[in-house]
Amino acid sequence: MKELDLVQIWDKTFPKSDKVKHSKITFLNRYGIALVADLYEPKDNEEKKLPAIAVSGPFGAVKEQCSGLYAQTLAERGFITIAFDPSYTGESSGEPRYIASPDINTEDFIAAVDFLVTNPKVDSEKVGILGICGWGGMAINATALDPRIKATVASTMYDISRCEANGYFDAENTAEHRKQKRLQMADLRTKDFLAGHNTVGAGLPDSVPEDAPQFFKDYMEYYKHRGFHKRSLNGSALWSFTGKHSFLNQPLLCYANEIETPVLLIHGEKAHSLYFSEGAFEKMTGKKSNGKSMKEGNKELMIIPNAVHCDLYDNLQVIPFDKIEQFYRESFR
C-alpha cells in the first residue's frame, strides 16, 4: 500500500467524545485503492469482542462530517465503528480525483466489512453497515451482494442511480432524456480525452437565488456553513463532470428484493428525497408506504415527523440513535 500522508489533528465538524478511543486506519479495497478511515472504540472495553458498524456518506462528504458523527455516537453506545472516505475522495487514494462509481463505491463498503470481520476485537458474526444520503443506496447494494453484512441502516437515503437516470422526482424518466444525457456525456468524454484530463466543476456556490428549491438551500447551509470541511467535494472541492457516468445505466437497487437480513430506512417527513426510501422499501417488500412509517418482516421504514433531508445529517435532536442502536442489537442476536 502506498504510504499516505494522514492528517493527525482532530479536524472533525463535531466535538471529540471522551467516551471513545479514536485512531486512523487504512485498508485496501478489491481494486487496490487505499481507503482511510477513523476507527472509534468504546473506552471501557478491553476484553470481549464487540459488534461493529462501517459508516459512510453523504455523497460528496468526508468522514470528518456526518459519517464520523454517526460512528462516534454509536461507539459511545458500545459498538466498534469506522467512518471511511470513499475511493477518489477525502484522504483515501484513487486517481483521478473526485469521481464516483456504483461498483467501486459499493466495493468500498464491502472492503470495510473485510477489515471489520478480520479485526480481533470484532465479533465477525455481528457486523453491520450504515449509509447516509447517497451512501444509503450504496449500503443497500452492498448488502444485496455480501451476506456477511448482518444489518443495514440507510439514513436520509438517495438512490444516485435513479436520480441520474430519471432526474429529480423522476421528471426525466424518458428514453429521450437519457439519450440526451448520454450524448452530452459522450461529447464531454471526447473533449476530456483530447485535453488529457477530466473536466471538473465547482461544488456548491457561495450563494443561491431566492427562488432556488428549499432542499438546495438546506444543502448550502450544511456544506458551506455549519458542516463545512475543506476536503468535502460539496463544500469547496470540484466534482469531475464525468464522475457519475456509469450511474446512468447501473441501477443500485436491482436485487434489493433479495436481501434477507434486516434493513432500517430512516427519512424525514418533509425531505424532498423521501421518495427514494419509499421506493427502496417497496422494492424490498412489495409494499407502498404512502408517506407513513411501515414495517414488513425485517424491513422497516421509519419516517421522522417534520424533518427535512439535512436534519438527519447532524441534528442530534432528530437522528433517532436510540432506534438505530435497538435495531442493530436486535438484528445481531
Secondary structure as GFF3:
##gff-version 3
##sequence-region A 1 333
A	DSSP	beta_strand	20	28	.	.	.	ID=ss1
A	DSSP	beta_strand	34	42	.	.	.	ID=ss2
A	DSSP	beta_strand	50	56	.	.	.	ID=ss3
A	DSSP	alpha_helix	66	76	.	.	.	ID=ss4
A	DSSP	beta_strand	80	84	.	.	.	ID=ss5
A	DSSP	alpha_helix	102	117	.	.	.	ID=ss6
A	DSSP	beta_strand	122	132	.	.	.	ID=ss7
A	DSSP	alpha_helix	134	145	.	.	.	ID=ss8
A	DSSP	beta_strand	151	155	.	.	.	ID=ss9
A	DSSP	alpha_helix	160	166	.	.	.	ID=ss10
A	DSSP	three_ten_helix	168	170	.	.	.	ID=ss11
A	DSSP	alpha_helix	175	195	.	.	.	ID=ss12
A	DSSP	beta_strand	200	202	.	.	.	ID=ss13
A	DSSP	alpha_helix	214	221	.	.	.	ID=ss14
A	DSSP	pi_helix	222	226	.	.	.	ID=ss15
A	DSSP	beta_strand	238	240	.	.	.	ID=ss16
A	DSSP	three_ten_helix	245	248	.	.	.	ID=ss17
A	DSSP	three_ten_helix	256	258	.	.	.	ID=ss18
A	DSSP	beta_strand	263	268	.	.	.	ID=ss19
A	DSSP	alpha_helix	274	285	.	.	.	ID=ss20
A	DSSP	beta_strand	294	296	.	.	.	ID=ss21
A	DSSP	beta_strand	299	304	.	.	.	ID=ss22
A	DSSP	alpha_helix	311	314	.	.	.	ID=ss23
A	DSSP	alpha_helix	321	331	.	.	.	ID=ss24
###
